[in-house]
Amino acid sequence: MSAQNGKDLLIKVDLSGGNTFQTLAGLRATRISFNAETVDITSLESAGGWRELLAGSGVKSAAISGSGVFKDANTDERARQIFFDAATPQFQVIIPDFGTVQGPFQVTAIDYAGNHNSEATYEISLASAGALMFTAD
């Protein structure tokens, strides 16, 4: 895979519940991380005292974060409403030349900031709220 343009990593949200996704407007930086808890089954009989993990177990999760400036009233309002409703709508993360991750996420934080001589900015954090699907490009 060759180098990709960072602006092509997109976070999209289903604004209507009808599987119609729109990009969260104004994002300048985005990030998705995947995590998996481990289940340690190490015992006195473990070979050489090495830790052993139970395959296929543990909780999997994903986290999305982004920062930018709000440029679109619809996605601005939707992000706020998702947070205040503690809703878990469908989101998509488009990872260039890799694929699309889709599933329910909950907005866990929205931070607004502004300096006297620059634009108002925001940061948003989301946590996975169910099973995720991955579709390769």
Residue pairs with C-beta under 8 A, 6 or more apart in sequence:
1 97
1 98
2 97
4 96
4 97
5 96
6 29
6 30
8 94
8 96
9 30
9 32
9 93
9 94
9 95
9 96
10 23
10 27
10 30
10 92
10 93
10 94
11 23
11 24
11 27
11 30
11 64
11 66
11 91
11 92
11 93
11 126
12 21
12 22
12 23
12 24
12 91
12 92
12 93
12 94
13 21
13 22
13 24
13 75
13 78
13 79
13 82
13 89
13 90
13 91
13 92
14 20
14 21
14 89
14 90
14 91
15 21
15 22
15 74
15 75
15 78
17 89
19 90
21 90
21 91
21 92
22 74
22 75
23 75
24 66
24 75
24 79
24 124
25 70
25 71
25 72
25 75
25 76
26 68
26 69
26 70
26 71
26 72
26 122
27 66
27 67
27 68
28 67
28 68
28 69
29 66
29 67
29 68
30 64
30 65
30 66
30 93
31 64
31 65
31 66
32 62
32 63
32 64
32 93
32 95
32 101
33 62
33 63
34 60
34 61
34 62
35 60
35 61
35 62
35 63
36 58
36 59
36 60
36 61
37 58
37 59
37 60
38 53
38 54
38 58
39 53
39 54
39 57
39 58
40 51
40 52
40 53
40 54
41 52
41 53
41 54
42 50
42 51
42 52
43 52
46 52
61 127
61 128
62 101
62 103
62 105
62 127
62 128
62 132
63 125
63 126
63 127
63 128
64 91
64 93
64 105
64 124
64 125
64 126
65 123
65 124
65 125
65 126
66 123
66 124
67 121
67 122
67 123
67 124
68 121
68 122
69 119
69 120
69 121
69 122
70 76
70 120
70 122
79 107
79 110
79 124
80 110
81 87
82 89
82 106
82 107
83 107
83 109
83 110
86 106
87 106
88 104
88 105
88 106
88 129
88 130
89 104
89 105
90 102
90 103
90 104
91 102
91 103
91 104
91 105
91 126
92 100
92 101
92 102
93 100
93 101
93 102
94 100
95 101
97 137
98 136
98 137
99 134
99 135
99 136
99 137
100 134
100 135
100 137
101 132
101 133
101 134
102 132
102 133
102 135
103 128
103 129
103 130
103 131
103 132
103 133
104 128
104 129
104 130
105 126
105 127
105 128
105 129
106 126
106 127
106 129
107 124
107 125
107 126
108 125
108 126
108 127
109 123
109 124
109 125
110 122
110 123
110 124
110 125
111 122
111 123
111 124
112 120
112 121
112 122
113 120
113 121
113 122
113 123
114 120
114 121
